[in-house]
């Protein structure tokens, strides 16, 4: 299990109620499940529409192990143009 820094942006930040936090999880899927349970249904719903960067790289495989001490950016869809 890895300890990662989770940074929230825009609507994800509002739903989580924090800017960032350290969380332990083995995979991105585990991390998202833990965050949804910890912060409630508003964040759990928001997380379904987000994309994720792990140490600056887009991360799609929710079952791949997270690197220890990684930074996970939670990016909701952005509007505008």
MIZA-804142 format. One record per atom (N, C-alpha, C): residue number from 0; x, y, z. Coordinates in pm, 1 decimal. Layout:
// residues N
i:NUM, east:X, north:Y, up:Z .
...
This chain:
// residues 81
i:0, east:85.0, north:-117.8, up:0.0 .
i:0, east:0.0, north:0.0, up:0.0 .
i:0, east:89.0, north:123.3, up:0.0 .
i:1, east:50.1, north:221.3, up:-81.5 .
i:1, east:127.0, north:343.9, up:-96.4 .
i:1, east:57.0, north:459.1, up:-27.0 .
i:2, east:134.2, north:554.0, up:18.4 .
i:2, east:79.3, north:679.0, up:68.3 .
i:2, east:101.3, north:782.7, up:-39.7 .
i:3, east:-8.2, north:844.9, up:-84.7 .
i:3, east:-1.4, north:941.4, up:-193.3 .
i:3, east:-60.0, north:1074.9, up:-149.1 .
i:4, east:-18.3, north:1180.6, up:-216.2 .
i:4, east:-75.4, north:1312.7, up:-195.3 .
i:4, east:-183.1, north:1332.5, up:-299.9 .
i:5, east:-305.7, north:1355.4, up:-256.8 .
i:5, east:-417.7, north:1378.4, up:-347.9 .
i:5, east:-444.5, north:1528.6, up:-350.9 .
i:6, east:-442.9, north:1584.9, up:-471.8 .
i:6, east:-472.3, north:1727.4, up:-489.7 .
i:6, east:-601.4, north:1739.6, up:-569.1 .
i:7, east:-694.8, north:1817.8, up:-515.0 .
i:7, east:-826.1, north:1834.8, up:-576.8 .
i:7, east:-832.1, north:1968.6, up:-650.0 .
i:8, east:-900.4, north:1968.8, up:-764.1 .
i:8, east:-916.2, north:2089.8, up:-842.0 .
i:8, east:-1063.4, north:2116.5, up:-869.3 .
i:9, east:-1099.2, north:2244.3, up:-879.2 .
i:9, east:-1232.4, north:2292.4, up:-917.9 .
i:9, east:-1344.1, north:2223.4, up:-838.7 .
i:10, east:-1440.1, north:2162.0, up:-908.0 .
i:10, east:-1556.0, north:2100.2, up:-842.8 .
i:10, east:-1518.5, north:1986.8, up:-749.3 .
i:11, east:-1409.0, north:1917.2, up:-778.4 .
i:11, east:-1364.1, north:1809.9, up:-689.0 .
i:11, east:-1318.8, north:1868.7, up:-555.5 .
i:12, east:-1254.2, north:1983.3, up:-560.6 .
i:12, east:-1210.9, north:2051.2, up:-437.6 .
i:12, east:-1332.1, north:2091.1, up:-354.2 .
i:13, east:-1432.8, north:2143.9, up:-419.6 .
i:13, east:-1554.1, north:2184.1, up:-347.6 .
i:13, east:-1623.5, north:2063.2, up:-285.7 .
i:14, east:-1630.7, north:1953.2, up:-359.1 .
i:14, east:-1698.1, north:1832.9, up:-308.1 .
i:14, east:-1620.5, north:1767.8, up:-194.3 .
i:15, east:-1487.4, north:1771.9, up:-201.2 .
i:15, east:-1404.9, north:1710.8, up:-95.9 .
i:15, east:-1396.9, north:1799.4, up:28.5 .
i:16, east:-1404.4, north:1928.7, up:7.7 .
i:16, east:-1394.3, north:2021.4, up:120.7 .
i:16, east:-1251.6, north:2046.7, up:164.8 .
i:17, east:-1155.3, north:1997.9, up:89.9 .
i:17, east:-1013.0, north:2020.0, up:119.3 .
i:17, east:-939.5, north:2041.4, up:-13.8 .
i:18, east:-825.2, north:2106.8, up:-5.6 .
i:18, east:-743.3, north:2130.1, up:-123.9 .
i:18, east:-658.9, north:2008.3, up:-156.8 .
i:19, east:-603.4, north:1946.2, up:-52.2 .
i:19, east:-520.9, north:1827.4, up:-69.6 .
i:19, east:-516.8, north:1748.9, up:59.8 .
i:20, east:-476.8, north:1622.5, up:47.0 .
i:20, east:-464.2, north:1537.1, up:164.3 .
i:20, east:-376.9, north:1417.3, up:130.5 .
i:21, east:-318.2, north:1356.5, up:231.6 .
i:21, east:-241.4, north:1233.5, up:213.4 .
i:21, east:-331.4, north:1115.6, up:246.3 .
i:22, east:-326.7, north:1014.4, up:157.6 .
i:22, east:-413.8, north:897.7, up:169.5 .
i:22, east:-333.7, north:773.7, up:134.6 .
i:23, east:-362.9, north:661.9, up:200.5 .
i:23, east:-299.4, north:534.1, up:168.5 .
i:23, east:-393.4, north:450.7, up:83.5 .
i:24, east:-340.5, north:396.1, up:-25.8 .
i:24, east:-418.2, north:309.4, up:-114.3 .
i:24, east:-322.5, north:230.3, up:-201.5 .
i:25, east:-364.4, north:112.5, up:-242.8 .
i:25, east:-280.6, north:28.2, up:-327.4 .
i:25, east:-292.1, north:65.5, up:-474.9 .
i:26, east:-414.9, north:98.2, up:-520.0 .
i:26, east:-440.2, north:128.5, up:-660.7 .
i:26, east:-526.9, north:253.8, up:-670.5 .
i:27, east:-540.0, north:307.1, up:-790.1 .
i:27, east:-628.5, north:421.9, up:-809.9 .
i:27, east:-772.1, north:384.2, up:-776.4 .
i:28, east:-815.0, north:265.1, up:-814.2 .
i:28, east:-950.0, north:219.9, up:-780.9 .
i:28, east:-975.0, north:217.9, up:-631.2 .
i:29, east:-877.4, north:165.6, up:-555.6 .
i:29, east:-889.2, north:165.1, up:-409.2 .
i:29, east:-893.9, north:306.9, up:-354.6 .
i:30, east:-809.9, north:393.5, up:-409.6 .
i:30, east:-804.7, north:532.7, up:-365.0 .
i:30, east:-940.5, north:599.5, up:-384.9 .
i:31, east:-999.1, north:583.2, up:-501.5 .
i:31, east:-1126.6, north:647.8, up:-531.0 .
i:31, east:-1238.3, north:595.3, up:-441.7 .
i:32, east:-1239.1, north:465.6, up:-416.7 .
i:32, east:-1339.5, north:408.0, up:-326.2 .
i:32, east:-1324.0, north:465.6, up:-185.3 .
i:33, east:-1198.8, north:474.8, up:-138.4 .
i:33, east:-1172.5, north:529.6, up:-5.2 .
i:33, east:-1215.2, north:675.8, up:4.3 .
i:34, east:-1183.8, north:753.9, up:-99.5 .
i:34, east:-1218.8, north:896.5, up:-97.6 .
i:34, east:-1369.1, north:915.7, up:-98.1 .
i:35, east:-1440.1, north:835.5, up:-177.0 .
i:35, east:-1585.4, north:844.9, up:-181.0 .
i:35, east:-1648.8, north:812.9, up:-47.1 .
i:36, east:-1595.6, north:711.7, up:20.1 .
i:36, east:-1646.9, north:675.4, up:153.2 .
i:36, east:-1614.4, north:783.1, up:256.1 .
i:37, east:-1494.0, north:834.9, up:249.1 .
i:37, east:-1447.9, north:932.5, up:348.0 .
i:37, east:-1520.7, north:1066.1, up:335.2 .
i:38, east:-1543.0, north:1112.0, up:211.8 .
i:38, east:-1598.2, north:1246.5, up:191.8 .
i:38, east:-1745.4, north:1248.3, up:154.0 .
i:39, east:-1804.5, north:1133.3, up:125.8 .
i:39, east:-1947.8, north:1127.2, up:102.2 .
i:39, east:-1990.0, north:1126.0, up:-43.0 .
i:40, east:-2121.8, north:1122.5, up:-63.5 .
i:40, east:-2176.7, north:1102.4, up:-196.9 .
i:40, east:-2146.2, north:1214.5, up:-296.3 .
i:41, east:-2131.7, north:1337.1, up:-251.3 .
i:41, east:-2102.0, north:1446.4, up:-345.2 .
i:41, east:-1968.1, north:1422.1, up:-413.9 .
i:42, east:-1866.8, north:1384.2, up:-336.7 .
i:42, east:-1736.8, north:1357.2, up:-397.7 .
i:42, east:-1741.1, north:1226.5, up:-476.2 .
i:43, east:-1806.4, north:1124.8, up:-424.1 .
i:43, east:-1814.4, north:996.2, up:-494.7 .
i:43, east:-1873.8, north:1015.6, up:-634.1 .
i:44, east:-1976.9, north:1096.4, up:-645.4 .
i:44, east:-2038.6, north:1124.5, up:-774.6 .
i:44, east:-1944.1, north:1203.3, up:-864.3 .
i:45, east:-1877.9, north:1302.0, up:-809.0 .
i:45, east:-1783.0, north:1383.9, up:-884.9 .
i:45, east:-1668.8, north:1298.7, up:-939.6 .
i:46, east:-1619.9, north:1204.8, up:-860.4 .
i:46, east:-1505.8, north:1122.3, up:-901.3 .
i:46, east:-1535.2, north:1038.1, up:-1024.6 .
i:47, east:-1662.2, north:1006.0, up:-1048.7 .
i:47, east:-1695.4, north:924.2, up:-1165.5 .
i:47, east:-1671.8, north:998.2, up:-1296.6 .
i:48, east:-1668.3, north:1131.8, up:-1292.5 .
i:48, east:-1650.7, north:1211.5, up:-1413.6 .
i:48, east:-1509.2, north:1268.2, up:-1427.3 .
i:49, east:-1424.0, north:1243.8, up:-1330.4 .
i:49, east:-1290.7, north:1304.8, up:-1327.9 .
i:49, east:-1189.4, north:1226.5, up:-1409.8 .
i:50, east:-1081.8, north:1296.5, up:-1444.9 .
i:50, east:-962.6, north:1230.1, up:-1497.3 .
i:50, east:-854.1, north:1246.3, up:-1391.1 .
i:51, east:-748.8, north:1165.1, up:-1402.9 .
i:51, east:-647.8, north:1157.7, up:-1297.1 .
i:51, east:-508.0, north:1163.3, up:-1355.5 .
i:52, east:-424.0, north:1240.9, up:-1289.2 .
i:52, east:-281.7, north:1243.8, up:-1321.1 .
i:52, east:-207.2, north:1186.9, up:-1201.7 .
i:53, east:-114.1, north:1097.2, up:-1227.9 .
i:53, east:-27.3, north:1043.5, up:-1122.9 .
i:53, east:114.4, north:1087.6, up:-1157.8 .
i:54, east:170.0, north:1171.6, up:-1072.3 .
i:54, east:301.9, north:1232.2, up:-1097.3 .
i:54, east:307.8, north:1295.5, up:-1236.0 .
i:55, east:197.7, north:1362.9, up:-1274.5 .
i:55, east:192.9, north:1438.0, up:-1398.8 .
i:55, east:154.2, north:1359.4, up:-1522.1 .
i:56, east:139.0, north:1228.1, up:-1511.8 .
i:56, east:102.8, north:1144.7, up:-1626.9 .
i:56, east:-42.5, north:1099.3, up:-1613.9 .
i:57, east:-115.1, north:1102.6, up:-1725.3 .
i:57, east:-253.7, north:1056.8, up:-1721.8 .
i:57, east:-257.1, north:910.0, up:-1680.6 .
i:58, east:-349.6, north:876.5, up:-1590.9 .
i:58, east:-356.3, north:742.8, up:-1532.4 .
i:58, east:-496.0, north:687.9, up:-1555.1 .
i:59, east:-506.8, north:586.3, up:-1638.1 .
i:59, east:-638.5, north:528.5, up:-1670.6 .
i:59, east:-660.1, north:391.7, up:-1606.9 .
i:60, east:-552.3, north:321.0, up:-1578.7 .
i:60, east:-562.8, north:185.2, up:-1524.8 .
i:60, east:-587.7, north:192.0, up:-1374.7 .
i:61, east:-711.2, north:169.6, up:-1337.2 .
i:61, east:-747.8, north:181.0, up:-1195.5 .
i:61, east:-699.5, north:63.8, up:-1112.4 .
i:62, east:-646.3, north:-40.6, up:-1176.9 .
i:62, east:-597.0, north:-156.8, up:-1102.1 .
i:62, east:-444.4, north:-159.8, up:-1090.5 .
i:63, east:-375.7, north:-67.3, up:-1156.7 .
i:63, east:-228.4, north:-63.3, up:-1148.9 .
i:63, east:-185.1, north:-8.4, up:-1013.5 .
i:64, east:-77.9, north:-63.0, up:-955.6 .
i:64, east:-29.8, north:-14.4, up:-826.3 .
i:64, east:13.8, north:132.6, up:-833.9 .
i:65, east:-24.7, north:207.7, up:-732.2 .
i:65, east:20.4, north:346.9, up:-722.5 .
i:65, east:162.0, north:351.0, up:-668.0 .
i:66, east:249.1, north:435.4, up:-725.3 .
i:66, east:384.0, north:450.0, up:-669.2 .
i:66, east:377.4, north:516.5, up:-531.6 .
i:67, east:462.4, north:474.5, up:-441.4 .
i:67, east:466.1, north:536.1, up:-309.1 .
i:67, east:510.6, north:681.0, up:-321.8 .
i:68, east:448.2, north:767.1, up:-245.4 .
i:68, east:477.9, north:910.0, up:-240.1 .
i:68, east:441.3, north:982.6, up:-369.1 .
i:69, east:354.4, north:923.3, up:-450.9 .
i:69, east:309.7, north:987.9, up:-574.1 .
i:69, east:214.8, north:1103.0, up:-542.5 .
i:70, east:198.6, north:1190.9, up:-639.4 .
i:70, east:98.2, north:1296.1, up:-633.4 .
i:70, east:-11.6, north:1260.3, up:-732.0 .
i:71, east:-134.6, north:1254.8, up:-682.5 .
i:71, east:-250.6, north:1222.3, up:-766.3 .
i:71, east:-336.0, north:1349.0, up:-777.5 .
i:72, east:-348.2, north:1400.6, up:-900.8 .
i:72, east:-431.4, north:1516.0, up:-926.2 .
i:72, east:-569.1, north:1470.6, up:-972.1 .
i:73, east:-672.6, north:1523.2, up:-908.2 .
i:73, east:-810.9, north:1489.7, up:-939.8 .
i:73, east:-868.7, north:1606.4, up:-1020.2 .
i:74, east:-895.1, north:1581.4, up:-1149.2 .
i:74, east:-935.6, north:1686.8, up:-1241.3 .
i:74, east:-1075.9, north:1662.3, up:-1295.6 .
i:75, east:-1173.7, north:1738.6, up:-1247.5 .
i:75, east:-1307.9, north:1725.4, up:-1303.5 .
i:75, east:-1310.4, north:1785.5, up:-1443.6 .
i:76, east:-1415.1, north:1753.8, up:-1521.7 .
i:76, east:-1425.8, north:1814.5, up:-1654.3 .
i:76, east:-1433.1, north:1967.4, up:-1641.0 .
i:77, east:-1365.4, north:2035.9, up:-1729.7 .
i:77, east:-1364.7, north:2181.1, up:-1728.5 .
i:77, east:-1453.5, north:2232.6, up:-1840.0 .
i:78, east:-1530.1, north:2336.7, up:-1813.3 .
i:78, east:-1615.4, north:2397.5, up:-1915.3 .
i:78, east:-1549.9, north:2525.2, up:-1966.5 .
i:79, east:-1597.0, north:2570.9, up:-2076.4 .
i:79, east:-1546.3, north:2696.5, up:-2131.8 .
i:79, east:-1464.9, north:2673.6, up:-2256.1 .
i:80, east:-1410.1, north:2777.5, up:-2306.5 .
i:80, east:-1333.2, north:2760.0, up:-2428.1 .
i:80, east:-1279.1, north:2883.8, up:-2476.0 .
